[in-house]
């Protein structure tokens, strides 16, 4: 098992690093040290495969620790990743490299990036260890061969035939006299055995090999890289002398360094990605600072002016400005909350039936108000006429559909100075009777360059994300629109030509033919008592208030309950009380978590239904609960209807 040592005087940083490695690289053993001297001792004792080293530490900082590590023969080959608290500190990075650091990560650290960087360092060390071993073997074998070639040929062949590399001999004409090793076939550009063939002919298209052989024949050691059959070899050439010190050929070794080259490439890519991430974060912070300060400047400034003696029309104008800027600020904050909630899986879809014509009238009012605020005199807003054809009912999430439309329309208004911004709506019905609404928002604005389409729907990204860009905004609206569209089973896409406008389109299902009962159908407690009454349910919950709530909800339908305060008690109840028909399992409990308890219970009682319940329905938690054996999932605060429906599903 690979070991990683983290040296950091902040305990929470060690906990964060340990948790990240446990999640992304569970095969890695984590070791932690809270200061430099103990870290040095631990490094010499444990000989980890990589070291994460904080720069800023008391008594002995990261630079001193790194110098000690690199000067110690036992630890000098262990790759060191320095952790810096400053994003762009060239002086610190140069100082760290001088001290011997192999890589840098800046705080706050992105967990996937940390895991990726550690894995890269582990792969590089593994490749370097192999290379060092092979080079060491080469030195020993070359010495043996030059001194005892004639006497110990059989022993030498036994060694080289089992070598991971390829050891070879050439005569003065460059003809292979011997080529042994597990990869001797791989270094041959042609088919067949190397022995008897001319290296000058085989590698005629590689001038570096030809040059290295000739240098070795002149008495100089040399090396070069050769790519053959998708592999990369580091080939070393040395003059081969007889007893009279005359050069009688070339002896050499080829080592497969493909894995090391791949690791180097990944390191470069990771570095480029980190640099791009730094640039994007800087651009985002600059953008957010501007987008927050601009409306706040107007709000604070005009609020102070209002304290003076002003005419009524001046007060009205300033109040309007304050209100507009406050609204803009609120919209931005709400968009940030929306994208955060969507990413965390906290957003729920609330479908309802509503009249489409009423919805359009509501949308048109807000679109016209938004256009009026921008005061673009050379811009025409074209909205479809609401006819009798729109007097139909739509079944979808009213709020999310409205937000998608407004976000796309605001985007079109922002990037269009003159011409038109037009909305086209189509009501489609497939041969199967499924109904869809298709919306096209067409503008004559600046358009989008083809290479920008990959990220315009990413959060906090814009086609122009430089600090001097012309158009403002935090780069959230399109991302929110796309994610909301997907939440209501729709699809959003865009086409555009630079300097000639864009078309943002989306399509959503709107039919209500699948509705089997009203959304808020009243609960019939008497029927529930008849179907659920008499069952015994185990409530595994460490919070007494949450337990009492569940107890009373179940008591309302005549369900009996027992209470386990942790996972250990839950398992013991299941073993000792065979009449338990279902378990309501809190996932976050002391002693033994709900995950562990579920896994243990399901191993012994695979048919016993377990419904997970937790405060935080974060992304991935639902999947994790199902993976350990839970049959279903309910979030807190507990929805009574949802709970009763799950009980009916699993108890009847």
C-alpha positions, 0 to 999 in steps of 0.5 A: 500500500502506498503511503502519503505523509502530510506535515501541517501545523493546522490539525483541520488541514490534516483532517481535510487531506486525510478525508480527501485521500480516503474519498478519492484514493482509498488505497493510500495510507495516510500519515500526519505530522503537526510540525517539521521535526516530528515530520522529518522523523516520521519520514525517515521511519515510514519512508512514505511515497509522497509528502504534502508539506505546508510552507508556513509553520512555526519553529521550522518552516516548510523550506527548512523541512524540504531541505532536510528531506532532500539532503537525507539519503533515505528521503531525498527521492521522496517527491514533495508537494508544497502547500502554499496559502498564496495563489500567485507568489512567485518568490515563494515558489522559486524558494520552494523549488530551490529547497527541492520541492517537486510540485505546488498546490495553493490553498484553498485546495480543490479535493480532486486536484489534490488527489490527482496531484498526489497520484501523479507524484506516486506514479512519477516516484514509482517510475523513477524508482524503476529507472534508478534500479535499472540504472544501478543494474546497468552500472553493475552489469556493464562493469561485469561485462567489461571485466569478465565478459569472456569468463562469465558469459553464461552467468551474464546471459542469465542476468540480462535475459531476466532484465526488465530492460534490454541489454545489447552489444554492438560491434564496430560496424554497429551490428548487434552481437547480443540483445537480451531482456524482456523487451528486446522485441519492442525496441526493434523497429523491424520484425525478427531478432536483432542479432546480426542486424545493423543498428545503423540500418534499423534506426536509419530514421533516427539520427539521435541513435546513429549519433549516440552509437558513433560517439560510443565507438569514439569512446564517449558515453551517450544516451537518447530517447527512442519511440518504438511501437508506442513505447518510449525507451531511454537508451544508454550507449557506452564504449566496449573495451578489450583488455588492451583498452581498444574499443571493440564495440558498444555495450548499452541498455534500453529502459522502458520509461513510457509510464514515466513520460505519461506521468510527466505529461499528466503532471504538465496537464495538471499544472496547466489546469491549475494555472487555468483554474487560478486565472478563472478564479481571479477573473470570477473574483474580479467580476463578482467584486465589480458586479456587487460594488456597482449596484451597492455604489448606487444604493449607498450613494443615492441613499446618502443624497436622499437625506438632503433637501430634494425636489419630489421628482428628484426623490422619485428618480433616486428611489427608482435607481435605488430600487432597480439596483437593489433588484439587480443585486437580489437577482444575482444573489438568488441566481448564486443560491439557485446554482448552489442548491441545484449543484447540491441536489437540494432543488425539488420540482413542484409541477402544477397545472396552469393556464398557458395564456395567463403565464404568457401575460405574466412573462410579457410584463416582466420582459417589457419591464426588463427592456425598459430598464436597459433603455435600448432605444434601437432595440425592438422586442417582438413577442407572439400574440396571445390567441385563443390557441394559448387557452390550454393548460400546462402541467410543469413547474411554473416557477422554473419555466418562468425563470428559464425564460427570463434568464434567456431573455435577459441574456439576449437583451444584454448582448443586443444593442440594436435590431430585434430580440424575438420570442417564438413559441410552438406547441407540439404534439407527437404521434404518441400524443405527448405534448411539448412546448418549444421556445426560441429566443432569437437576437441580433446581438454580438453572437458567440465564437465557436470555441466558446460554446464549450463553457457558456453554460458553465457556472461563473463563465462568460464568453469574454471572461477578461477583466476588461470585458464590455458586458457585466454579469456574474456568468450564472444566468445561462447555467441556471437556465440549463440546469433548471430545464434539465430538472423539468425533463427539458433540453436547452441548446444554442446556435450562434454566429459571431456578430450576427446574433444567437438563438437559444432554444429549449423544449419541455414536456407539458402534458398532464395526461399522466396525472392519476390523482390530484397533487395534494390529495387528502390523506385518508387516515382510516384507510391507512390505519387499516392497511398499516395498523399493527406493524412494528417499526424500528426508529433508529434516531439519535435526536429525541425530537426527531424520534418523537415526531416520527413516533407520533406520525406512526402512532396516527396510523396505529403503527407500533414503534421501538427506539434505537439511539444509535446504529449498534442498538438498531442492529441489536433490536433487529436481531432480538426482536423478529417482529420488526417489519421496517426500519427508519434509519437516520444516516448520521448517528454516533457510535455506529453510523446509519450506513454501517448499521444498514450494511450490517442489518442487510447482511443478516436480514436482506428482506427487511425494508430500510428507509434512510432519513437524513437532514442533508440530501446532498448530491451522492448521499442518496446513491450512497444510502441505496448502495449500502442496502437502503430500500428508499430515502426520505429527507428531513423535515419529514413530509408526512404524505411522503412518509406514509406513501413509503410505508404503504409501499414497503409494508403492504 
